[in-house]
């Protein structure tokens, strides 16, 4: 059984992980330094990137469609 391929290329996947980590680290730092709620934007961006990474993982784990026996 072959694994399916995701919709992100390996390079895009690495960049998504980098973006997630940077946004996830920046959110608590901004919360400490800024008195308003603008740090929530970084948190929302990190969550959106995480959803894309999870969706790509789910697509990759699905078995690839093989040739039909028809």
Backbone as a chain_set.jsonl record, in Angstrom:
{"seq": "XXXXXXXXXXXXXXXXXXXXXXXXXXXXXXXXXXXXXXXXXXXXXXXXXXXXXXXXXXXXXXXXXXXXXX", "coords": {"N": [[0.84, -1.175, 0.0], [0.63, 2.124, -0.931], [1.595, 5.359, 0.237], [-0.376, 8.318, 0.19], [0.14, 11.479, -1.488], [0.706, 14.693, -0.142], [-0.761, 18.017, -0.292], [1.066, 19.975, -0.019], [4.354, 20.858, -1.006], [7.583, 19.451, -0.173], [9.284, 21.627, 0.457], [7.461, 23.73, 0.914], [6.212, 22.652, 3.099], [8.254, 22.63, 5.035], [8.596, 25.414, 5.266], [6.078, 26.094, 6.248], [6.134, 24.874, 8.766], [8.219, 26.381, 9.883], [7.064, 28.958, 9.842], [4.897, 28.476, 11.556], [6.235, 27.895, 13.99], [7.624, 30.324, 14.436], [5.49, 32.183, 14.664], [4.132, 31.077, 16.832], [6.011, 31.362, 18.85], [6.318, 34.101, 18.887], [3.873, 35.121, 19.784], [3.441, 34.796, 22.725], [5.598, 36.355, 23.564], [4.986, 38.89, 22.548], [2.654, 39.302, 23.994], [3.628, 39.762, 26.537], [5.084, 42.113, 26.131], [3.417, 44.031, 24.912], [0.641, 46.053, 25.635], [-1.938, 45.958, 24.602], [-4.391, 43.842, 22.877], [-3.188, 42.855, 20.553], [-1.474, 40.72, 20.202], [-2.987, 38.503, 19.898], [-3.46, 38.166, 17.207], [-1.127, 36.951, 16.199], [-1.352, 34.503, 17.448], [-3.684, 33.47, 16.259], [-2.821, 33.291, 13.586], [-0.8, 31.355, 13.892], [-2.383, 29.176, 14.65], [-3.928, 28.82, 12.324], [-1.957, 28.099, 10.446], [-1.124, 25.743, 11.632], [-3.417, 24.18, 11.274], [-3.369, 23.858, 8.495], [-1.015, 22.331, 8.232], [-1.773, 20.02, 9.635], [-3.903, 19.168, 8.016], [-2.487, 18.579, 5.68], [-0.908, 16.475, 6.635], [-2.924, 14.573, 7.127], [-3.799, 14.122, 4.527], [-1.509, 13.007, 3.425], [-1.311, 10.608, 4.838], [-3.424, 9.124, 3.967], [-4.239, 6.299, 1.98], [-2.806, 5.895, -1.27], [-4.554, 6.257, -4.358], [-4.843, 3.496, -6.294], [-4.425, 1.812, -9.498], [-7.515, 0.814, -10.922], [-9.259, -2.365, -10.931], [-10.939, -2.747, -13.006]], "CA": [[0.0, 0.0, 0.0], [1.423, 3.344, -1.032], [1.089, 6.534, 0.925], [-0.78, 9.411, -0.685], [0.985, 12.667, -1.385], [-0.014, 15.847, 0.38], [-0.894, 19.146, -1.206], [2.236, 20.832, 0.165], [5.639, 20.294, -1.393], [8.463, 19.398, 1.012], [9.773, 22.979, 0.783], [6.344, 24.461, 1.51], [5.968, 22.054, 4.409], [9.274, 23.173, 5.943], [8.287, 26.824, 5.508], [4.893, 26.142, 7.103], [6.593, 24.586, 10.125], [8.983, 27.541, 10.348], [6.09, 30.015, 10.122], [4.159, 28.107, 12.766], [7.087, 28.065, 15.165], [7.892, 31.75, 14.662], [4.27, 32.833, 15.153], [3.825, 30.541, 18.159], [6.963, 31.952, 19.801], [6.127, 35.551, 18.932], [2.627, 35.47, 20.476], [3.613, 35.075, 24.158], [6.541, 37.456, 23.747], [4.225, 40.118, 22.315], [1.702, 39.46, 25.099], [4.359, 40.35, 27.664], [5.625, 43.433, 25.819], [2.4, 44.957, 24.407], [-0.478, 46.084, 26.573], [-3.222, 45.684, 23.948], [-4.612, 42.457, 22.498], [-2.724, 42.576, 19.197], [-0.76, 39.451, 20.192], [-3.924, 37.454, 19.491], [-3.307, 37.954, 15.771], [-0.072, 35.95, 16.025], [-1.893, 33.224, 17.885], [-4.615, 33.016, 15.226], [-2.013, 32.891, 12.429], [-0.161, 30.083, 14.233], [-3.413, 28.133, 14.605], [-4.293, 28.575, 10.926], [-0.862, 27.354, 9.823], [-1.176, 24.4, 12.21], [-4.509, 23.465, 10.608], [-2.892, 23.481, 7.16], [-0.052, 21.245, 8.405], [-2.544, 18.83, 10.018], [-4.636, 18.71, 6.827], [-1.507, 17.962, 4.789], [-0.583, 15.175, 7.237], [-4.046, 13.658, 6.902], [-3.789, 13.771, 3.108], [-0.364, 12.125, 3.186], [-1.534, 9.312, 5.474], [-4.448, 8.397, 3.236], [-3.623, 5.461, 0.945], [-2.877, 6.421, -2.642], [-5.491, 5.57, -5.247], [-4.144, 2.66, -7.262], [-5.229, 1.528, -10.704], [-8.676, -0.032, -10.619], [-9.224, -3.683, -11.556], [-12.021, -2.82, -14.005]], "C": [[0.887, 1.241, 0.0], [0.759, 4.467, -0.234], [0.68, 7.582, -0.098], [0.174, 10.581, -0.539], [0.127, 13.831, -0.918], [-0.088, 16.957, -0.657], [0.225, 20.154, -1.032], [3.48, 20.113, -0.345], [6.516, 20.23, -0.14], [8.987, 20.78, 1.426], [8.677, 23.805, 1.454], [6.051, 23.943, 2.912], [6.983, 22.556, 5.432], [8.992, 24.63, 6.271], [7.053, 26.977, 6.4], [5.273, 25.859, 8.552], [7.377, 25.77, 10.706], [8.046, 28.694, 10.707], [5.292, 29.737, 11.378], [4.995, 28.354, 14.011], [7.359, 29.535, 15.469], [6.657, 32.469, 15.222], [3.915, 32.356, 16.556], [4.772, 31.095, 19.223], [6.711, 33.437, 19.971], [4.902, 35.947, 19.755], [2.836, 35.706, 21.982], [4.602, 36.205, 24.446], [5.815, 38.783, 23.567], [3.221, 40.358, 23.432], [2.368, 40.089, 26.312], [4.75, 41.8, 27.396], [4.572, 44.47, 25.441], [1.189, 44.898, 25.32], [-1.832, 45.808, 25.914], [-3.309, 44.21, 23.525], [-4.124, 42.099, 21.116], [-1.942, 41.27, 19.098], [-1.676, 38.304, 19.78], [-3.83, 37.16, 18.0], [-2.248, 36.895, 15.495], [-0.556, 34.562, 16.42], [-2.838, 32.641, 16.836], [-3.849, 32.557, 13.985], [-1.343, 31.547, 12.696], [-1.17, 28.935, 14.178], [-3.824, 27.806, 13.173], [-3.211, 27.775, 10.204], [-0.843, 25.922, 10.357], [-2.28, 23.568, 11.558], [-4.088, 23.015, 9.215], [-1.912, 22.314, 7.258], [-0.779, 19.943, 8.762], [-3.314, 18.281, 8.823], [-3.691, 18.042, 5.835], [-1.088, 16.6, 5.323], [-1.682, 14.156, 6.959], [-4.095, 13.205, 5.442], [-2.648, 12.808, 2.798], [-0.595, 10.727, 3.747], [-2.601, 8.479, 4.771], [-3.784, 7.543, 2.162], [-3.826, 6.061, -0.445], [-3.864, 5.596, -3.451], [-4.674, 4.791, -6.279], [-4.997, 2.451, -8.502], [-6.358, 0.565, -10.366], [-8.587, -1.337, -11.408], [-10.29, -3.834, -12.619], [-11.519, -3.097, -15.385]], "O": [[1.782, 1.379, 0.834], [-0.459, 4.507, -0.062], [1.321, 7.718, -1.14], [0.929, 10.658, 0.43], [-1.049, 13.927, -1.27], [0.456, 16.842, -1.755], [0.331, 21.097, -1.816], [3.64, 18.91, -0.141], [6.215, 20.892, 0.853], [9.116, 21.063, 2.617], [8.93, 24.497, 2.441], [5.685, 24.711, 3.802], [6.62, 22.873, 6.564], [9.131, 25.044, 7.422], [6.992, 27.894, 7.22], [4.788, 26.528, 9.464], [7.215, 26.115, 11.876], [8.209, 29.332, 11.748], [5.035, 30.641, 12.173], [4.52, 28.954, 14.975], [7.329, 29.946, 16.629], [6.772, 33.271, 16.148], [3.449, 33.143, 17.38], [4.373, 31.276, 20.373], [6.87, 33.978, 21.066], [4.899, 37.016, 20.367], [2.428, 36.758, 22.475], [4.47, 36.921, 25.439], [6.013, 39.706, 24.357], [2.961, 41.508, 23.785], [1.742, 40.863, 27.035], [4.753, 42.624, 28.31], [4.797, 45.666, 25.625], [0.762, 43.818, 25.729], [-2.785, 45.456, 26.609], [-2.395, 43.43, 23.793], [-4.601, 41.12, 20.542], [-1.764, 40.757, 17.993], [-1.2, 37.25, 19.36], [-4.09, 36.036, 17.57], [-2.45, 36.03, 14.644], [-0.2, 33.567, 15.788], [-2.791, 31.442, 16.558], [-4.196, 31.535, 13.393], [-1.32, 30.685, 11.817], [-0.844, 27.844, 13.71], [-4.044, 26.641, 12.843], [-3.523, 26.868, 9.432], [-0.571, 24.987, 9.604], [-2.093, 22.376, 11.317], [-4.417, 21.904, 8.799], [-1.974, 21.395, 6.442], [-0.434, 18.881, 8.245], [-3.375, 17.067, 8.631], [-4.054, 17.044, 5.214], [-0.926, 15.66, 4.546], [-1.402, 13.013, 6.598], [-4.395, 12.047, 5.155], [-2.811, 11.892, 1.992], [-0.111, 9.752, 3.172], [-2.671, 7.265, 4.962], [-2.859, 8.008, 1.495], [-4.865, 6.647, -0.748], [-3.992, 4.388, -3.252], [-3.905, 5.376, -7.042], [-6.155, 2.865, -8.546], [-6.167, -0.388, -9.61], [-7.913, -1.4, -12.436], [-10.528, -4.944, -13.093], [-12.31, -3.186, -16.324]]}, "num_chains": 1, "name": "protein.A"}
